[in-house]
Amino acid sequence: MYRARLFAVRHAGVFERLYQSVERVMVALDPLFERIGYGRVERPVAIVEKVVKDLLFDCKMCGQCVLSSTGMSCPMNCPKELRNGPCGGVRPGGFCEVKPDMLCVWCEAWDGATRMQNGSQINEVLPPVDRSLAGSSSWLRASREKATAKRDADAARQALASAFPEARANEPVAAPLADEPDRRQPFK
């Protein structure tokens, strides 16, 4: 697993694009998930997510995945489970003070972030881990939040349009122009 984790960090840009594709598919599937019920979909999606992320990132399934913010290096692999940067005990060469044969997860994260298009997200302070979400699907949660935000934005636009139905009929698309001079007469 450790070698796969290092591979994922070295190819963080590829995995970032792959994750964005998976997220778009999950958002597109939101109407289906709504119809079936997110409670029923949670378990199968979490199983697939666990297999994929365990294989590629040595994922601990905390339920609040931040791989896209941490250079595809899971901070839950840190023996101290630090989510916002390295501790003060990083050894020379970037090795962990608790597990001296392992590279510091945060040194890996900074390395991976340099390979990502949105690598600057590593500078954002992350909220503490909510242990009640352990084992749940972060893919499903993130895509549901994005789909809900998209639905809310669409509903707000629709509400605004329906509140002023006659606005487009009464108002011109552009400001009215001054009368054009007659082109047949010479300029004076």
N, C-alpha and C positions, 0 to 999 in steps of 0.2 A: 504494500500500500504506500509506503514511504516514497518509493521510486515513481509511482504513478502520480503522487502529489507533486513531486518535483517536476515531472513532465508537464503537468497542468499549469504550473507556474511559468515554466519556460514558454508555453504556448498560450498564455493568458489572453492574448488578442483574439485568437481563434475561438477559444471557449467563450469569450465575451459575445462575439457575434452569434455563436451557436445558442447561447442562453437567450439572447434577444429574439432569435427565431422561435425558440420554444415558447417564450412568453407571448409573442404575437399569436401563435396557434392557440395557446391556452385562453387568451382574451377572446379570440374568435369563437372558441367553444363555450363561452360563458352562457349564451342562451340555452344550449343543450344541458349544461351543468345546472342551470336554474330549474329547468324542466324536470330533470332527474332528481335534483336535490343535492346540495353540496355535502350534506351529511353522508349520503350514500356514495358519493364520488371520492370522498376524502381517503378512505382506506386503500383502494386500488392505486390512486395517484401517489399516495405516500409510499407504497411498496415499490413502485417503479422509481420514484425519486430516490429512495434509499439505496436501491441497487446501483443506479447510475452514479449517484454522488459518492457512495462508499467506494466504488471501484475507482473513480477518477480523482476524488479530492480527499479521501479518507474522512468522509463526512460523519459527524456525530448526531445528525438529525435534531438539532436544537429547535427547529421550527421557525427560526428567524434568520434565514440564510443571508449572509452578507458577502458572499464570494465575489459578487460584482463590485463591491466596494473595497475589497482587500486583496486585489491582485490574484484572485482565484486560489488564495491560500486561506484555509478555514482557521479562524482564530480559536476555535474550540479544540484544535489539536495542541494548543499551548498547554503545557502541564498546569499552568496557573489560570487557564481560560481567560486571558486578558483580551478584551475586545477593542481597545482603543490605542494600542501601541505596545512596544516592548517594555519589559520591566527593566530595572537598572542593572540586571545581572547578565546581560548578553556577553558571552565570552569572546575573546579575540577570534576573528574569522567568522563571526556571526553565529556562533554555536550557543545552544541553550545552556543555562546554568544548571537546570534540573536534570536534563538528559543530555550530557555532553557530546554524545554521538549524533545528535539531531541538530540541524540548522534551526535557528530561531524562526518561528512561524512569521513573525513580523518582519524579519529581514527578507524572508521569502516574499511576503506580501508587498513590500516596497519594490522588490525586483519585478514581480508580476505586474504591479501597477504601471511601471514604466512601459510595459508592452501593450497596455490597453488604451483604447480611444478615450474612455471616461476614467482614466486612472487617477484623476485629481480627486475623485470621491474618497480616496483613502484619507484625505485631510479632514473629513467630516467626523464629528464625534458621534459614536453609535450609542443607542440606548442600552441599558443593561439587559441581560438575558432574562426573558420571562420563562421560568422553568415549567410553567403549566402548558406551554406549547410544545414541549419536547415530544418527538415522534410524529408530529403533524406535518403536513405538506406545506412548505413555504412557497413552492411554486403555485399551488392552488390559492393560497392567501394573497400573494402578490398580484396574480392575474385577476383575481376577483376584485381587489381594490382598484386596479386600473380600469377594469370593465365598469365598475360602479361609478368611478370618476367620469368616465366617458359618457355613460348614460345620464349622469347628473348634468353634465355640460350640454348634452343634446337636449335634455328636458328644459334647461334654462333658456336655450336659444328658441325652442319651440314656444315656451310660455311668453317670451318677449314678442315673438312674431304674432302670436294669437292675441296678445293684448292690444296691438295696434294694427289690425287687419287692413285698415284703409290708408295706412301711412304710405305705402308704396304707390297707391293709385293717386294720392294727392300731391306727393312731393316728387319733383324731378330727380333723376339719377344724379345729375350734376347741376351746379348752379346755373341759372339762366344767363345766357350771353347777351351782350348788347346787340342791337340790331346791326346786321352786316350792311356795309355800304353796297350800293348797286355797282356791280362789276362792269356794267356796260358803259357807265359814264367815266370819263377821265378824272383822275384825281385833281383836286384844286389846291 
